């Protein structure tokens, strides 16, 4: 079973920060896609 989660991605400096409020976990990356993938990996 898969659970749908929220991903908030914002530009910060030269990169992007991604945040999942349901689990209070954040990650970052140089691009939006990289930040999203890194957040997925952290979860």
N, C-alpha and C positions, 0 to 999 in steps of 0.2 A: 504494500500500500504506500502510495506517495502522498506527501503532505505539501500543500501549496504554502509558500512563505513569501514575505515581503522583502524586497531588496531595494534599499535606497542608495543611489549612487550619485555622488557629488564631486565636482571638480575641486581640487585643492592643490594649489601650487602648480607644479609641472605634471601632476598625475591625478588619479581619481581614488576616492575612498568609497568603499561599499559597506553597508551596514544592514544587518538583519535584526530588527527590533524584537522579534519573537524570542530569540535566543541571546540577545545582547552581544552579538559577535560582529566584529568589523575586520576588514581586510583592505588592501590597496593594490593598485596596479598603474602602469603607465598609460593604459587605454581603458575605456569603459569595459570592453570585452575581457581584458586581463583582470580588471578589478572584480568583475562578475565571476569569472572562473576561479579566482583566488578565494572569493567568499564561499563559493560552492565547495571547494576543497576543504576550507576551514570547518564547514558544517559537517 
